[in-house]
Amino acid sequence: MIRNYFKTALRSLLKNKGFTFLNILGLALGLAICLLITFYVVDELSYDRYNIKHDRIYRVNTDLKYSGTITNYAITAIPVANVLKTECPEVETAVRITPALNIRFKKGDEIVREDGATFYCEPNVFDVFTLPLLSGDAKTALKEPNSVVISESIAQKYFNRSNVVGQTLFLVTDSTSHKITGVMRDMPMQSHFRANFLLATGHPVQNNNLWNKLTAFATYVLVKPNANTNLLESKLNAEMQKGLKGSSTMNYAKFTSGGNYFKLSLIPVTDIHLKSNRVMELGANGNSQYVYIFAAVAVFILLLACINFMNLSTARSANRAREVGVRKVLGSSRKHLIFQFLAESLIVTFAASIIAVMTAWVLLPLFNHLSNKQLVINLQTITWLLPALLSLVIIVGVLAGSYPAFFLSAFQPINVLKGKISTGFKGGAFRNTLVVFQFSISIFLVIGTLVIYNQLNYIRNKDLGFNRNQVLILNNVNTLEHPDLLKREIKQLPGVVNATLTSFLPTANNKILNYVSPGEKEGQSTQFWKIDEDYISTMGMQMKTGRAFSEQFKTDSTAMVINETAAKIFGYGNDAIGKTITTGGAKDLKKYHVIGVVKDFNFSSLRDNVTPLVMTLDNDWLARLSIRVNTHNLPALMAQIEKTWKAIAPNEQFEYSFMDQDFDALYRTEQRMGNLFIIFTSLSIVIACLGLFGMAAYAAEQRNKEIGIRKVLGASVSAIVRMLSFDFVKLVIISFLVAAPLAFLAMHQWLQGFAYRQNIQWWVIVLAGAGAVVITFVTISAQSFKAAMSNPVDSLKNE
């Protein structure tokens, strides 16, 4: 019996090739998009789960509130790890990790920069994280000074083999040889930090009682099974309060009286990638909002595809009504008819799923490029994909085919054979609801896409307080013996406006926090940048009061330039010039006098407010050379700059970037998400239009006799087209009224993630609604004109 159902269903589908093609196309498109988004969501949710003990690993975060400003850090003060190990019985161990800066190794005669994947860490890092060693002993690998554990790919890169334990790598940065004591497997991409080099700290991190001084170390804790992490947090904060009260470097009572605080918190390692965007993260994290949004988009697009199936199936109801009537007269029960139609649905869904998998596989490289992922369909993927796909075929097949099956099987033979097969388009309340639902989703996505595009455009064009255009940045300058010589030579080149030596750039990741004391006030955590006298002018910044650094003033070695936010928080207002600011402790106390206040400029993401910043005139050992150029022949100038570089540093690589590109990189995630939104929105509109096309065909089919009578009575083609179009336009308007407020609320919430944002413009809402109406009319016009132009004799000859 089941075989007969599927055999008959297959014949029916092959008999109506056009209908079958549209159904399979819509479902395949929806399923393919759903699969790609599912791959993305699964990848995002799998971060750090490669660790065997991932459910017991936490990172300690620090929250600081001072002068009304709350700053969230991914690092801690030095004593935290020691307290975790010695004072907390819930803890198995704790480890500290910090990124290594300006790391360059020697590979033969070549010097290779390895920033971003090199970390200093304590020897027990292997007790916390699952980092299997292919060779070497994890218990002793990082106990000796100048030892290093490298990844398998790095071993191949430097030695062309994996077994390199005992070999040495020369670290150019500090002119030391590091002994390779272990080779670990490459860390998975799904890790919130990825290390290719683990360097020994050289000695245990010194412990002290400076609870109010944050270090660059991220502290991770491995708790015992079933440990109470809330109690652990309370203990940590109690120890911190005790340490702060006994601190000799701050007045704790005065500090807290102003509502200020230090707080410690624990975050599961599996939550870091999606739920942590703090200062001093070890890597670039994702955003849980995008995961939730894309998951919702996948569900909605799948629903759109299912709705299309229902609409296209009911559009064929008139053609299949007589078939149903004849079958019932010949003794077929409604149950058998339902099974028959569900069999057709399952066949279509199965075929669509096969095409969807092939389409997703073909589009995966493009999707990886757009989303900056490295997704692959491998054996591990197939183990969950096949059962999920089989379940999806059954669920979608039954869901998409249920309404047509029950709808068509409910026809009464006597009514069918008399030609009374339906109540017409206006009577199909459920089908109208489906159209409203479809276009509500599409309009929602259109508004969301336009808001995202406008926000990204706003970011690109916002006045940031500095000029990022036409600024060339040379890397590796700190490797030169005399970087100031390179600066002088390049400043003399035609087309060069100015140049500055520093690594503290508005678009760079090098941000150093320090505590400064404005007068008699408590220490304030601020950005502390070392710059030269050409920095302000090269960056195109503006002074609000006072002056910038100058070679003409020898006293500028003890001078300081602060930003507007620092002047406000320090309580200076418009009277900052001449004020004294101190740094350091009793042994290394240094006093600075303020000579100028620079207008606020954004040196972080526009998601964050500008924070206090102070700048001193000092050499920066990580310096890069930023060059402001003004030339119409940039390639020629670049050739001259490279020639100057080679003359001064013949053995060093010539690496450069442009500041506007580095700025764009800060918002690359939003740009990728915006591009994906545009694609998904376009495809959702295509899918919705397929369903609309089916509904237009259904309406024309059900009203063909009405149209014939109207034409006989003198109705014009335009009047009939307006009549048929109005019903659909009315549904789209209802969809707009449903989707617009929901989209406004959702995108308003998304924009709250930006400290600097553009309000949702009224024309965005109007444009989305007008666009939906135009797309609707264009989609249904073919069917409307076809019905309006038909010969009334054909529809009335049987009456």
C-alpha positions in Angstrom: 0.0 0.0 0.0 2.8 2.5 1.0 4.6 1.6 -2.2 1.5 2.4 -4.2 1.1 5.7 -2.5 4.6 6.8 -3.4 4.3 5.4 -6.9 1.1 7.3 -7.6 2.5 10.4 -6.0 5.6 10.3 -8.2 3.4 10.0 -11.3 1.4 12.9 -10.3 4.5 15.1 -9.7 6.0 14.1 -13.0 2.7 14.9 -14.8 2.9 18.5 -13.4 6.5 19.4 -14.0 6.1 23.1 -13.6 4.4 22.9 -10.3 6.9 20.3 -9.1 9.9 22.4 -10.2 8.6 25.5 -8.3 7.9 23.5 -5.2 11.3 21.8 -5.2 13.1 25.0 -6.0 11.5 26.9 -3.1 12.1 24.1 -0.6 15.6 23.5 -1.8 16.5 27.2 -1.5 15.0 27.4 2.0 16.7 24.2 3.2 20.1 25.2 1.7 20.0 28.6 3.5 18.9 26.8 6.7 21.8 24.4 6.4 24.4 27.1 5.9 23.1 29.1 8.9 23.0 25.9 11.0 26.6 25.2 10.2 27.4 28.8 11.3 25.4 28.6 14.5 26.8 25.1 15.5 30.3 26.4 14.9 29.7 29.5 17.1 28.2 27.5 19.9 31.0 24.9 19.9 33.8 27.3 21.0 36.1 26.0 23.7 34.2 22.8 24.0 37.2 20.9 22.8 38.6 21.2 26.3 37.8 17.9 28.2 37.1 19.9 31.4 35.3 22.8 29.7 32.4 22.6 32.1 34.8 23.3 35.0 37.0 26.1 33.4 36.2 29.7 34.3 37.9 33.0 33.6 38.1 35.7 36.3 36.9 39.1 35.1 37.3 42.5 36.8 34.8 45.3 36.8 35.9 48.8 37.8 33.7 51.7 38.4 35.4 55.1 38.9 33.9 58.6 38.6 30.7 57.2 37.1 32.6 55.2 34.4 32.4 51.4 34.4 35.1 49.5 32.6 34.9 45.7 32.2 38.3 43.9 32.0 39.2 40.4 31.0 42.3 40.6 33.2 42.9 40.6 37.0 45.2 41.9 39.6 48.3 39.8 40.5 47.1 38.4 43.8 43.9 36.7 42.4 45.5 33.5 41.1 47.4 33.0 44.3 44.3 33.4 46.4 42.5 30.9 44.2 45.2 28.3 44.7 45.7 28.8 48.4 42.5 30.1 49.9 39.7 28.4 47.9 39.2 24.6 48.4 36.7 24.6 45.5 39.6 25.2 43.1 41.9 22.5 41.6 44.3 25.0 40.0 44.6 28.4 38.4 46.8 29.6 35.6 47.7 33.0 34.1 48.2 33.8 30.4 49.2 37.0 28.7 49.8 37.8 25.0 53.5 38.4 24.0 54.0 41.5 22.0 56.4 42.3 19.2 57.4 38.6 18.9 59.9 37.9 16.0 61.7 34.6 15.6 64.6 33.9 13.3 64.1 31.4 10.5 67.4 30.9 8.8 68.3 34.4 7.7 64.7 35.5 7.7 63.0 37.3 10.6 59.4 36.2 11.0 56.9 38.2 13.0 54.6 36.0 15.1 52.4 38.5 16.9 48.8 37.4 17.9 49.5 33.7 18.4 52.3 33.9 21.1 51.5 33.8 24.8 53.5 33.7 28.0 51.9 31.3 30.5 52.5 29.4 33.7 53.6 25.7 33.5 50.2 24.4 34.7 48.5 25.6 31.5 48.2 22.0 30.4 46.3 21.1 33.6 43.6 23.5 32.7 43.3 23.4 28.9 43.3 20.4 26.7 46.5 20.9 24.6 47.7 17.4 23.7 51.5 17.2 23.1 52.7 15.2 20.2 56.1 15.2 21.8 57.5 16.4 25.1 56.2 16.1 28.7 53.4 18.5 29.6 54.3 18.3 33.3 57.7 19.8 32.8 57.5 21.5 29.4 57.3 25.1 30.6 59.1 24.8 34.0 62.5 26.0 32.8 63.2 29.6 31.8 63.5 30.2 28.0 61.5 27.1 27.1 58.8 27.1 24.5 56.0 24.8 23.3 55.1 25.2 19.7 52.2 23.9 17.6 52.6 21.2 14.9 52.1 23.7 12.1 54.9 25.9 13.5 57.2 22.9 13.7 56.6 22.3 10.0 57.0 25.9 9.2 60.4 26.3 10.9 61.8 22.8 10.7 59.7 20.9 8.0 59.1 18.2 10.6 57.1 17.6 13.8 59.6 16.0 16.1 61.7 19.0 17.0 61.9 18.7 20.8 65.4 19.8 21.9 65.8 22.3 19.0 66.1 26.0 19.6 64.3 29.1 18.3 66.0 32.4 18.4 63.8 35.2 19.7 64.9 38.3 18.1 62.9 40.5 20.4 65.1 39.9 23.4 68.0 38.2 21.7 67.6 34.9 23.5 67.4 31.3 22.4 64.4 29.3 23.5 64.5 25.6 23.8 61.6 23.7 22.3 60.3 21.4 25.0 57.1 20.3 23.4 55.1 20.2 20.2 51.3 20.4 20.6 48.5 19.7 18.2 47.2 22.8 16.5 44.5 24.4 18.6 41.0 24.2 17.1 39.6 27.2 15.3 36.8 27.1 17.9 38.9 28.6 20.7 38.6 32.1 22.1 42.4 32.3 21.9 44.7 30.4 19.5 48.3 29.9 20.5 51.1 28.7 18.2 53.8 29.5 20.8 53.6 29.0 24.6 56.5 30.7 26.2 57.6 30.1 29.8 57.2 33.1 32.0 60.8 32.5 33.1 59.8 32.5 36.8 56.6 32.3 38.8 54.6 35.5 38.5 55.5 37.6 41.6 52.7 37.9 44.1 51.9 41.1 45.9 49.0 42.9 47.5 48.4 45.4 44.8 44.7 44.4 44.3 44.0 47.8 42.7 46.6 47.4 39.9 45.5 45.3 37.0 48.1 43.3 35.0 47.9 42.1 31.4 47.4 38.5 32.7 44.2 36.7 32.1 43.5 34.4 35.0 41.7 31.0 34.4 40.5 28.7 37.2 39.7 25.0 37.1 37.2 24.3 39.8 36.5 20.9 41.3 33.4 18.9 40.2 30.1 20.3 41.6 31.9 23.3 43.0 29.7 26.3 44.0 30.9 29.0 41.7 28.7 31.7 43.3 30.3 31.0 46.7 33.7 31.1 45.0 32.9 34.5 43.6 31.9 35.8 47.0 35.1 34.5 48.6 37.2 36.2 45.8 35.4 39.5 46.3 35.8 39.3 50.1 39.5 38.7 49.7 39.7 41.6 47.3 37.9 44.0 49.7 40.3 42.9 52.4 43.3 43.5 50.2 42.1 46.9 49.0 41.4 48.0 52.6 45.0 47.1 53.6 46.5 48.7 50.5 49.2 51.3 51.0 48.6 52.8 47.5 45.0 53.9 47.8 42.5 55.2 50.4 39.8 52.5 50.2 37.2 54.4 52.3 37.5 57.5 50.2 37.5 55.3 47.0 34.2 53.6 47.9 32.5 56.7 49.3 32.1 58.0 45.8 30.3 54.9 44.6 33.4 53.4 43.1 34.2 49.7 43.2 36.3 46.8 42.1 34.4 43.5 41.5 35.5 40.1 40.4 33.3 37.7 38.5 33.6 34.2 36.9 32.6 33.5 33.3 32.5 29.9 31.9 35.1 29.4 29.3 32.4 28.2 26.9 30.6 31.6 27.2 33.7 33.8 26.5 33.5 33.8 22.7 29.8 34.9 22.4 29.2 36.7 25.7 32.4 38.6 26.5 33.6 41.8 24.8 35.9 43.2 27.5 39.1 45.2 27.6 42.2 43.0 27.1 40.6 40.0 25.6 43.1 37.3 24.4 41.3 37.1 21.0 38.5 38.6 18.9 35.2 37.3 20.2 31.9 36.8 18.5 28.5 38.2 19.4 25.6 36.1 20.8 23.1 38.5 19.2 24.1 37.5 15.7 23.8 33.8 16.6 20.3 34.2 17.9 19.4 36.4 14.9 20.7 34.0 12.3 19.1 31.1 14.1 15.8 32.9 13.9 16.4 33.8 10.3 17.0 30.1 9.5 13.7 29.1 11.1 11.8 31.9 9.4 13.2 31.1 5.9 12.4 27.4 6.5 8.8 28.4 7.4 8.7 30.6 4.3 9.6 27.6 2.2 7.0 25.4 3.8 4.3 28.1 3.3 5.3 28.2 -0.4 4.6 24.5 -0.6 1.1 25.0 0.9 0.3 27.9 -1.3 1.5 26.3 -4.5 -0.4 23.1 -3.6 -3.6 24.9 -2.9 -3.1 26.8 -6.1 -3.5 23.5 -8.0 -6.7 22.7 -6.1 -9.0 23.3 -9.0 -7.0 21.0 -11.3 -6.9 18.3 -8.7 -10.5 18.7 -7.4 -12.0 16.5 -10.0 -9.3 13.9 -9.3 -10.3 13.9 -5.7 -14.0 13.7 -6.5 -13.6 10.8 -8.9 -11.4 8.9 -6.3 -14.0 9.4 -3.6 -16.8 8.2 -5.9 -14.8 5.1 -6.7 -14.5 4.4 -2.9 -11.3 6.0 -1.8 -11.4 7.1 1.8 -10.2 10.5 3.1 -7.5 8.8 5.0 -6.0 7.2 1.9 -6.2 10.6 0.1 -4.4 12.3 3.0 -1.6 9.6 2.8 -1.5 10.1 -1.0 -0.9 13.9 -0.7 1.6 13.5 2.2 3.5 11.0 0.1 3.8 13.7 -2.6 5.0 16.1 0.0 7.6 13.7 1.3 8.9 13.0 -2.2 9.2 16.8 -2.9 10.9 17.4 0.4 13.4 14.5 0.0 14.3 15.7 -3.5 14.6 19.3 -2.2 16.8 18.2 0.7 19.2 16.3 -1.7 19.5 19.4 -3.9 19.8 21.6 -0.7 22.8 19.6 0.6 24.5 19.8 -2.8 23.8 23.5 -3.0 25.1 24.1 0.6 28.2 22.2 -0.2 28.9 24.2 -3.4 28.1 27.5 -1.6 30.1 26.7 1.5 33.4 28.3 0.3 31.6 31.5 -0.6 29.8 31.4 2.8 33.1 30.9 4.5 34.5 34.0 2.7 31.5 36.1 3.7 31.4 35.0 7.3 35.2 34.6 7.8 34.7 31.0 8.8 36.5 27.8 7.9 33.5 25.5 7.9 33.9 22.1 6.3 31.6 19.1 5.8 33.5 16.2 7.3 32.8 12.9 8.9 32.0 14.6 12.2 29.6 16.9 10.5 27.9 14.0 8.7 27.3 12.1 12.0 24.9 14.8 13.1 23.8 16.1 9.7 22.3 12.8 8.3 20.0 12.2 11.3 19.1 15.8 11.5 18.4 15.9 7.7 16.3 12.8 7.9 14.3 14.2 10.8 14.0 17.5 8.9 12.6 15.8 5.8 9.9 14.0 7.8 9.0 17.1 9.8 9.1 19.5 6.9 7.4 17.0 4.6 4.5 16.5 7.0 4.3 20.1 8.0 4.4 21.5 4.5 2.0 18.8 3.1 -0.4 18.7 6.0 -2.6 21.6 5.0 -2.8 20.7 1.3 -3.6 17.1 2.2 -6.4 18.0 4.6 -7.6 20.8 2.4 -7.8 18.8 -0.9 -9.1 15.6 0.7 -12.0 17.5 2.3 -13.6 18.3 -1.1 -17.2 16.8 -1.4 -17.6 14.8 -4.6 -21.0 16.2 -5.4 -19.8 19.8 -5.2 -16.6 19.0 -7.1 -18.4 17.4 -10.0 -20.8 20.3 -10.2 -17.8 22.7 -10.4 -18.3 24.2 -6.9 -14.7 23.5 -5.8 -13.9 26.5 -3.5 -15.1 29.6 -1.9 -12.6 31.6 -3.8 -9.6 33.8 -2.9 -11.5 36.0 -0.5 -12.7 33.0 1.5 -9.2 31.6 2.1 -8.5 33.2 5.5 -5.8 30.7 6.4 -4.0 31.2 3.1 -4.2 35.0 3.5 -2.7 34.6 6.9 0.2 32.6 5.4 0.8 35.4 2.9 0.8 38.0 5.7 3.2 35.9 7.7 5.5 35.5 4.7 5.7 39.2 3.9 5.9 40.2 7.6 9.1 38.2 7.8 10.5 39.6 4.5 9.6 43.2 5.5 11.2 42.6 8.9 14.4 41.5 7.3 14.4 44.4 4.8 14.1 47.0 7.6 16.8 45.2 9.6 19.1 45.2 6.6 18.6 48.9 5.9 19.2 49.8 9.6 22.4 47.8 9.6 23.6 49.3 6.4 22.9 52.8 7.7 24.7 52.2 10.9 27.8 50.9 9.1 27.7 53.9 6.7 27.4 56.2 9.7 30.5 54.6 11.3 32.5 55.0 8.1 31.6 58.7 7.8 31.6 59.7 11.5 34.0 62.4 12.6 36.2 60.4 14.9 38.4 63.3 16.1 41.3 62.2 13.9 41.9 61.8 10.2 42.4 58.2 9.2 42.7 58.9 5.5 46.0 58.9 3.7 48.0 57.5 6.7 50.5 54.8 5.8 51.7 52.6 8.8 55.0 50.8 8.6 55.4 47.8 10.9 58.7 46.3 12.3 60.1 49.8 12.9 61.0 48.9 16.5 63.5 46.3 15.1 65.7 49.1 13.7 68.7 50.4 15.6 67.8 54.0 14.8 64.1 54.3 13.9 64.3 58.0 14.3 66.7 58.0 11.3 64.1 56.3 9.2 61.5 58.9 10.3 63.8 61.8 9.3 64.6 60.3 5.9 61.0 59.6 5.1 59.8 63.1 6.2 62.1 64.6 3.5 60.4 62.6 0.7 58.1 64.6 -1.6 54.5 63.8 -0.9 55.1 63.1 2.8 53.3 65.6 5.1 54.4 64.4 8.5 55.4 61.2 10.3 55.2 60.0 13.9 56.8 57.1 15.8 54.5 55.2 18.2 52.5 52.1 18.4 49.6 53.9 20.2 47.3 54.5 17.3 43.5 55.0 17.4 43.0 51.9 15.2 45.6 49.7 16.9 45.1 47.1 19.6 48.0 48.4 21.7 46.2 49.9 24.6 48.1 50.3 27.9 46.3 51.1 31.2 48.1 52.9 34.0 47.1 54.6 37.2 47.5 58.3 37.5 46.8 60.6 40.4 45.4 64.0 39.5 46.6 66.2 42.3 45.4 65.0 45.7 42.7 62.7 44.2 42.6 59.0 44.2 44.4 57.1 41.4 42.4 56.8 38.2 42.8 54.0 35.6 43.5 55.6 32.2 44.9 54.9 28.8 48.6 55.8 29.0 50.2 56.5 25.6 53.7 57.3 24.7 54.0 59.5 21.7 56.4 61.9 20.0 56.1 65.6 19.1 54.6 65.0 15.6 51.8 62.7 16.8 48.9 65.2 17.2 49.5 66.9 13.8 50.1 63.6 11.9 46.9 62.1 13.2 44.9 65.2 12.3 43.7 65.8 15.9 42.6 69.1 17.3 43.6 70.8 20.5 40.8 72.1 22.7 43.0 74.2 25.0 46.8 74.5 25.5 49.3 73.1 23.0 50.7 69.8 21.8 54.3 68.6 22.4 57.1 70.5 20.7 60.8 70.1 20.2 61.2 73.8 21.2 60.3 73.1 24.8 62.8 71.0 26.7 60.4 70.7 29.7 58.0 68.6 27.6 59.8 65.5 28.9 57.7 65.9 32.0 54.6 67.3 30.2 51.3 65.6 29.6 48.5 66.0 27.1 45.1 64.7 28.2 41.8 64.2 26.4 38.5 66.0 27.2 37.1 63.0 29.0 40.2 62.8 31.3 39.9 66.6 32.1 36.2 66.1 33.0 36.7 63.0 35.2 39.8 64.6 36.9 37.5 67.5 37.8 39.5 70.1 35.8 36.8 71.4 33.6 38.2 74.1 31.4 41.1 74.8 33.8 43.4 71.8 33.2 46.5 73.6 31.9 49.3 73.6 34.5 47.7 70.9 36.7 50.0 68.2 38.2 49.4 64.5 37.6 51.6 61.8 39.2 52.2 58.2 38.3 54.0 55.3 40.0 54.6 54.5 43.6 56.8 55.9 46.3 60.0 54.5 44.8 59.3 55.5 41.1 57.0 58.5 41.6 56.9 60.8 38.6 55.2 64.1 38.2 53.8 65.6 35.0 52.3 69.0 34.2 49.4 69.3 31.8 50.2 71.4 28.8 47.2 70.7 26.6 43.8 69.1 26.3 43.1 67.3 23.0 39.6 67.0 21.7 38.1 63.6 22.3 38.8 61.1 19.6 37.6 57.5 19.3 40.5 55.1 19.9 38.3 52.1 20.5 35.2 50.7 18.8 32.2 53.0 18.4 30.4 50.5 20.6 32.2 52.1 23.6 32.3 55.6 24.9 35.6 57.5 24.9 37.5 56.8 28.1 40.2 58.9 29.9 43.5 59.1 28.1 46.8 60.7 28.9 49.8 61.1 26.6 53.4 61.6 27.4 56.5 62.5 25.3 58.5 59.3 25.4 60.0 56.6 23.3 57.9 53.6 22.6 59.8 50.3 22.2 56.9 48.8 20.1 56.8 51.8 17.8 55.5 51.8 14.3 56.0 54.7 11.8 52.8 56.4 10.8 53.2 58.6 7.7 50.6 61.1 6.5 50.9 61.4 2.7 49.5 63.8 0.2 50.2 62.7 -3.3 48.3 61.7 -6.4 51.0 59.2 -7.3 50.9 56.8 -4.3 52.7 53.9 -6.1 55.7 56.0 -6.8 55.8 57.3 -3.2 55.5 53.8 -1.9 58.4 52.7 -4.0 60.5 55.6 -2.6 59.5 54.7 1.0 60.4 51.0 0.4 63.7 52.0 -1.1 64.5 54.2 2.0 63.5 51.2 4.2 65.8 48.8 2.4 68.7 51.2 2.6 68.4 51.5 6.4 67.1 47.9 7.2 68.1 45.6 4.3 67.4 42.4 6.3 64.0 43.4 7.7 60.7 42.7 6.0 58.9 45.8 4.6 55.4 45.5 6.0 52.7 48.2 5.9 49.0 48.9 6.2 46.7 51.9 5.8 44.9 53.4 8.8 41.5 53.5 7.1 41.8 49.8 6.4 42.7 49.1 10.0 39.7 51.1 11.1 37.4 49.1 8.8 38.8 45.9 10.4 37.4 47.0 13.7 33.9 46.6 12.2 34.6 43.7 9.9 32.2 41.5 11.9 29.3 44.0 11.4 30.2 44.4 7.7 30.2 40.6 7.2 26.9 40.3 9.1 25.5 43.1 7.0 26.5 41.4 3.7 25.0 38.1 4.9 21.8 40.0 5.9 21.5 41.4 2.5 21.9 38.0 0.9 19.5 36.3 3.3 16.9 39.1 2.9 17.1 38.9 -0.9 16.6 35.2 -0.8 13.7 35.4 1.6 12.0 37.9 -0.8 12.6 35.5 -3.7 11.1 32.6 -1.7 8.1 34.8 -0.6 7.6 35.8 -4.2 7.4 32.2 -5.3 4.6 31.7 -2.8 3.0 34.9 -3.9 3.2 33.7 -7.5 1.4 30.5 -6.4 -1.3 32.6 -4.7 -1.8 34.8 -7.7 -2.2 31.7 -9.9 -4.7 30.3 -7.3 -6.7 33.6 -7.3 -6.8 33.8 -11.1 -7.8 30.1 -11.3 -10.6 30.5 -8.8 -12.0 33.7 -10.3 -11.7 32.9 -14.0 -15.5 32.8 -14.5 -15.9 36.0 -12.6 -13.3 37.6 -14.8 -15.0 36.3 -17.9 -18.3 37.7 -16.9 -16.7 41.1 -16.0 -15.1 41.2 -19.4 -18.4 40.4 -21.2 -20.0 43.2 -19.3 -17.4 45.6 -20.5 -14.6 45.6 -17.8 -11.2 46.8 -19.0 -8.0 44.9 -18.7 -6.6 47.6 -16.3 -9.7 47.4 -14.1 -9.4 43.6 -13.8 -5.7 43.9 -13.0 -6.4 46.4 -10.3 -9.1 44.1 -8.9 -6.8 41.1 -8.7 -3.8 43.1 -7.4 -5.8 44.9 -4.7 -6.4 41.8 -2.7 -2.6 41.0 -2.5 -1.5 44.6 -2.0 -4.0 44.8 1.0 -2.3 41.7 2.5 1.1 43.3 2.1 0.0 46.5 3.8 -1.3 44.4 6.7 2.1 42.6 6.7 3.8 46.0 6.9 1.7 47.1 9.8 2.7 43.9 11.6 6.4 43.9 10.8 7.3 47.6 11.1 6.9 48.0 14.8 8.5 44.6 15.6 11.5 45.4 13.3 11.8 48.9 14.9 11.9 47.4 18.4 14.4 44.7 17.4 16.8 47.0 15.6 16.5 49.7 18.3 17.8 47.0 20.7 20.6 46.1 18.3 21.7 49.7 18.1 22.0 49.9 21.8 25.2 48.0 21.4 26.8 51.1 19.9 27.7 54.1 22.1 27.6 56.1 18.9 24.7 55.3 16.6 22.3 56.7 14.1 18.6 56.7 15.0 16.3 54.7 12.8 15.2 57.0 10.0 11.5 57.2 9.1 12.3 56.7 5.4 13.8 53.3 6.2 10.4 52.1 7.3 8.6 53.8 4.4 11.1 52.4 1.9 10.6 48.9 3.1 6.9 49.1 2.9 6.9 50.7 -0.5 9.4 48.2 -1.8 7.2 45.3 -0.6 4.2 46.8 -2.4 6.2 47.2 -5.7 7.7 43.7 -5.4 4.2 42.3 -4.8 2.8 44.0 -7.9 5.6 43.0 -10.1 5.3 39.4 -8.9 1.5 39.1 -9.5 1.4 41.3 -12.6 2.2 38.4 -14.9 -0.7 36.3 -13.6 -3.0 39.2 -13.4 -2.4 40.3 -17.0 -2.6 36.7 -18.2 -6.0 36.4 -16.5 -7.2 39.8 -17.7 -6.2 39.1 -21.3 -7.8 35.6 -21.4 -10.8 35.0 -23.8 -14.0 35.0 -21.7 -15.3 32.3 -24.1 -12.8 29.8 -22.6 -14.0 30.3 -19.1 -17.8 30.5 -19.8 -18.3 27.9 -22.5 -19.2 25.2 -20.0 -21.8 27.3 -18.3 
